[in-house]
Amino acid sequence: MRLVSFLRPDGTMGCGRLDGETVAELAVPGMRALLASGLVASTAVNREWALADLTLLPPVPYPGKIMCIGLNYAAHIAEMGRTSAAHPAVFTRWSDTLVADGAPLVIPRESTMLDYEGELAVVIGRSGRRIPAERAFDHVAGYTVFNDASVRDWQNHASQFTPGKNFPGTAGCGPALVTADEVGDPAALQVQTRLNGELVQDQPVSDLIHAIPALIAYLSSFTELRTGDIIATGTPSGVGHGRKPPVYLAHGDVVSVSIGLLGTLTNPVVAEG
């Protein structure tokens, strides 16, 4: 099942099942309520919409937590001149950094070093704390496509990534949340990023150093993972910052991240102001 959040033509928010170019609006207050119901509310339909009549939002608008994992592919660690660690490198994003499929990524006035980072994102369905790795998938509602773009100079001001990851409008998420039952084994998925049509990242999720069950177990050790929370699992090699010479996003560029049956997240790039 493919689930989307959207703005209706009158500007109010809804969520529904995506079927091609049609959206069945569901009789729930929003995506988190739908996920909290265990998706049992997904059969009650308010009305049908043409997708073209709606404005997509990130699949989970304003998630409570966005937990991001850095340096989780060996080839990416090498291109960034870093070393591998025993534990995941964790940082957080704020919800106002997210934009939906089709919405622009924004190069902030303070930098010219915005860089793409295509990733697989996990969406939590059932809340939990201290979740054993062997039960981790019981807490996963589904998956979506993520572009964890980095403002590289601000990211490297200090050892903490926070400033470079939290400028508004610098992360893409969507277009849909694809439920776990439809995805099957997420390790079989392939992350591919294209910049202006050119393939720049291409790596299987199976190459993750810290796999999804281990990430859920680790994160839930120090914080409760709650319904609608997002875990961005890390980006493969091929980022612009690691190229010689470096390649950063410019006004007018288009970035697309494709992950198999999850679909393609496409965002134009604009300079702020």
ZAMIDREN-336637 format. One record per residue: residue in one letter; x, y, z of N, C-alpha, C in turn. Coordinates in steps of 0.2 Angstrom, whole numbers, plus 2048, in hexadecimal, padded with zeros to 3 digits. Example, Ala and Ser with C-alpha at 12.3 -4.5 7.8 and 13.67 -1.06 7.14 Angstrom:
<rs>
A8427E482783E7EA8278427F0827;S8407F58238447FB824840800827;
</rs>
This chain:
<rs>
M8047FA800800800800804806800;R80380B7FC8068117FB8028177FF;L80581A80480181F808804826807;V80082B8068038328057FF83780A;S80283C80B7FF84280F7FF84780A;F7FA84C80A7F88518057F4857808;L7F585C8047F08628057EB861800;R7E48628037DF8627FE7DF8697FA;P7DB86A7F57DA8707F27D98767F6;D7D58757FC7D387A8017D987B806;G7DF8788057E487980A7E4875810;T7DF8718117DF86C8177E3866816;M7E586281B7E985D81A7E585681B;G7E78518177E484B8177EA845815;C7E883F8167EC83A8147E8834810;G7EB83080C7E882B8097EC826805;R7E98218027EC81C7FE7ED81F7F7;L7F381E7F47F58207ED7F581A7E9;D7F181B7E47F08167DF7F18197D8;G7F78197D57F881C7CF7F78247CF;E7F28267CC7F182D7CC7EB82F7D0;T7E982B7D47E382C7D87E582B7E0;V7E282F7E47E382E7EB7DC82D7EF;A7DC8277F37D68267F77D78297FD;E7D382F7FF7D48328057D182E80B;L7D582D8107D38288167D082C81B;A7CB82981F7C882C8247CB82C82B;V7D182F82B7D58308317D8837831;P7DA8398377DC8408387E3842834;G7E783D8337ED83E8307F1837830;M7F783882D7FC83282C7FD82F833;R7FF83283880182F83E7FB82B841;A7F582E8417EF82A8437EE82483F;L7EF8248397EF81E8357F4819837;L7FA81B8377FF8168397FE814840;A7FC8188457FA81684C7F581084C;S7F08118477EB80C8477ED805844;G7F38058427F67FE83F7F37FE838;L7F28038357EF80482E7E880182E;V7E57FF8337DE7FC8327D9801830;A7DB8088317D680D82F7D780E827;S7DB80A8247DC80B81D7D7809818;T7D180681B7CC8048167C6809816;A7C680E81B7C181381B7C3819817;V7BF81A8117C181F80C7BC82480C;N7BE82B80D7BA83080D7B8832805;R7BD8338017BC8347FA7C28337F6;E7C18337EF7C68327EB7C98397E8;W7CF83A7E77D28407E47D683E7DE;A7D78427D97DC8427D47E28447D7;L7E88417D77EE8437DA7F084A7D7;A7EE84C7D17F08527CF7EC8587D2;D7E78567D67E385C7D97E685D7E0;L7EB8597E37ED8597E97F585C7E9;T7F785E7EF7FE8607F080185B7F5;L8068577F38098537F780D8567FD;L80D85380281185480881684F809;P81B85080E81E84A81081A844813;P81B83E81181683981381483981B;V81883B81F81783C826818844827;P81384882781484F828816850830;Y81B85483181E85683781F85083C;P82384C83A82584683E828848845;G82684484A829846851830846851;K83384184E83B84084E83D83E846;I84284184484683F83E84D83D840;M84E83784185583584385983383C;C85E83683C862835836869831837;I86B82D83387182983487682B82F;G87C82D83188282F82D88782982C;L88A82982689082582688E81E826;N88981B82388681582488881081D;Y88B81381988E80F81389580F813;A89980A8128A080A8128A380F80D;A8A080E8078A38128018A281A803;H89D81C80689B8238088A082580D;I8A28218128A78228178AD824814;A8AF82080F8B682180C8B6827808;E8B08298048B082F8008B0835804;M8AE83580A8AE83B80F8B483B813;G8B88368128BF8368168BE83581E;R8B883181F8B782F8268B9828828;T8B882682E8B981F8308B381C833;S8B28168328AC8128358AD81283C;A8A78128408A68118478A280C849;A8A280A84F89F804851897805852;H89580B85388E80D85488C81284E;P88681284D88381784888581E84A;A88682284488782984588082C845;V87D82F84A87683184A87683984B;F87183C847870843848868844846;T86684984785E84A84785D850842;R85785083F85485583B84E85883E;W84C85E83C84686083F841860839;S83A86083B83585E836835864831;D83686A83283686F82D83B86F828;T84086A82884586982384286581D;L83C86281E83985D819835861814;V83685F80E83286180882F85A805;A82A85B8018278557FE82A8547F7;D82884F7F482984D7ED8268537E9;G82B8567E582985B7E082A8627E3;A82B8637E982C8697EC83486B7EC;P8368717EC83D8727EB8418717F2;L84786F7F184C86F7F684F8767F5;V8518797FB8538807FB85A8817FD;I85E8847F98658867FB86588C7FF;P86788C80586689180A86B897808;R86989D80A86D8A38088748A280B;E87589F81087B89E81488089A811;S87F89680B883891809882890801;T88788D7FE88788B7F78888847F7;M8888807FC88B8797FD8858747FF;L87F8757FC87A8707FD87B86A7F9;D87B8647FC87D85E7F98788587FA;Y8768557F487184F7F48748497F8;E86F8467FB87083F7FF86A83B7FF;G8698377F98648327F986482D7FE;E85E82B80185E826807857822807;L85881D80A85281980C85081B813;A84981D81484781F81A84281A81D;V84281882383E81482783981882B;V83281682A82D81982E82A815834;I82B81783A82981383F821813840;G81E80D84181780C84281580B849;R81880684C81680585381C807857;S81A80C85C81F80F861822809865;G82980B86782C80686B83280986E;R83580687483B80887783F802878;R84580287784A7FC8788477F6874;I8467F786E8447F28698497ED867;P8497E786884E7E286684E7E285E;A8547E185C8557E18558517DC851;E8507D685584C7D18518457D3851;R8427D885583B7DA85483B7E1851;A8407E384E8407EA84C83B7EB846;F83A7E68428367E783C82E7E783E;D82D7E58448267E58478247EC848;H8297F18488277F884A8287FC844;V8297F983E8297FD8388237FD834;A82080383381A80482F81C804827;G82180682582380681E82980A81D;Y82A80C81683080F81482F81580F;T83381A80F83281F80A839821807;V83982680384082880084182F803;F84883080484A835808850838804;N85183F804857843802859847808;D85E84480B86184781186684C80F;A86485180B86985680986D85A80E;S87385B80D87885E81287A865810;V87A86A81487D87081388586F816;R88986D81188F86A81389486F817;D89487581689987981A89687A821;W89087B82288D87B82888D87482C;Q88C86F82888D86882B89486782E;N89986B82B8A086A82E8A286F832;H89E8748348A08798398A387683F;A8A08708418A286D8488A1865847;S8A286184C8A285A84B89A85884B;Q89685C84D88F85B84D88C85D846;F88785984388585A83C87F85F83D;T87C86184387586484387486A83F;P87986F83F87887583B877873833;G87B86F83187B86E829875869827;K87186782C86B86282A86586582C;N86486C82E85E86E83185C87582E;F85F87782885C87D82585587B822;P85087F82284A87D82084A87C818;G84687681684587580F84B87180C;T84F86E81085586B80E85586380E;A84F86080F84F85980E84885780B;G849852806843850802840849806;C83A848806837842808831840805;G83083A80282A8387FE82C8347F8;P8288337F38218367F381C8337F8;A81D82C7F98188287FD81C824802;L81882280781A81D80C817817809;V81C81280881A80B80681A80780B;T81580380D8147FF8138197F9812;A81B7F78188207F281981E7EB816;D8187EA8168167E38138177E380B;E8167E98088177E980181F7E97FF;V8237EC80482A7ED80282E7E6803;G82C7E28088307DC80A8367DE80D;D83C7DB80A8427DC80D8457E380B;P8467E880F8497EE80C8507EE80A;A8547E980C85B7E880A85B7E7803;A8567E48008567E37F98557E97F4;L8537EF7F78527F57F48597F87F1;Q8597FC7EC85E8007EA85D8077EA;V86280B7ED8618127ED8658157E7;Q8618197E386481C7DD8628247DD;T8678287DD86682F7DC8698327D6;R8658367D386683A7CC8668417CD;L86C8447CB86C84C7CA86B84E7C3;N8668517C28658547BB86584E7B6;G8628487B88628427B486883D7B4;E86D8407B787383C7B78748387BE;L8758317BD87582D7C387B82E7C7;V87B8307CD8808327D188182E7D8;Q87C82A7DA87C8257DF87881F7DD;D87B8197DF8788137DD87B80D7E1;Q87780B7E687A8067EB8748037EE;P8757FC7F08707F97F386F7FA7FA;V8697FA7FD8687FB80486C7F5808;S86D7F08058707EA8098777EC80A;D87A7F18088817F48098817F8810;L87C7F981387C7FD8198807F981E;I8847FD8228897FB8278847F982D;H8807FD82F87B7FC8358747FB831;A8727F583186C7F382E8667F6832;I8607F682F85A7F98328587F6839;P8587EF83A8577ED84185C7F0846;A8627F08448677F38498667FA84A;L8647FE84586380584685D80684B;I85880284A85280384E853801855;A8577FB8568597F985D85D7FF860;Y86280285D86780685F86380D861;L85F81085C85B81685E856815863;S85381086384E80F86985080D86F;S85780C87085A80C87685A81287A;F85B81887685C81E87A856823879;T85182187584B825874845820872;E83F82287483A81E87183882086A;L83881B86683681C85F82E81C85F;R82C82185C82482285C821822855;T81B82085581782084E81982684A;G81B82584481C82A83F82382D83F;D82782B84482E82D84483282A83E;I83782E83C83A82C83584282A837;I84482583484B82483584E82482E;A85382882C85682982685D825827;T85D81F82286281A82486981C822;G86B82181E87182381C872823814;T87782781287782780A87D823808;P87C82180188281D7FE8878227FC;S88C81F7F98928237F688F8277F0;G89382C7EE8918307E888F8377E9;V88F8397EF88C8407F18918457EE;G88E84B7ED8928507E98988527ED;H8988527F389E8557F78A48507F7;G8A284A7F58A88457F48AB8457ED;R8A88487E98AB8487E28B184D7E1;K8B484C7DC8BA8507DA8BA8537D3;P8B88597D38B785E7D88B085D7DB;P8AE8607E18A885F7E48A28627DF;V89C85F7E08968617DC8918637E1;Y88F8697E188986B7E688386D7E2;L87D86D7E587786E7E28778767E0;A8748777DA87387E7D886C87F7D6;H86A8867D68648887D48628857CD;G85C8827CD85A87F7C685C8787C6;D8608757CA86186E7CA85B86A7CC;V85A8637CA85585F7CC8588587CF;V8568567D58598507D885384B7D9;S8558457D78508407D785383A7DB;V8508377E08528317E384D82C7E2;S84F8267DF84B8217DE84D81B7E2;I8488177E58498117E984480C7E7;G8458097E28418037DF8398057E0;L8358007E382E8017E382C8077E8;L83180A7EC82F80F7F082D8157EB;G8308157E582F81B7E08358207E0;T8338267DD83882B7DC8368317DF;L83B8347E383A83A7E783E83F7E2;T83A8447E083D8497DB83C8507DE;N8428547DE84285B7E184685F7DD;P8438657DA84786A7D784B86E7DD;V8508717DB8548757DF85487C7DE;V8538807E38528887E285788B7E8;A8598917E685D8957EA8588997EE;E8598997F585589D7F98558A47F7;G84F8A77F684E8AE7F58508B07ED;
</rs>
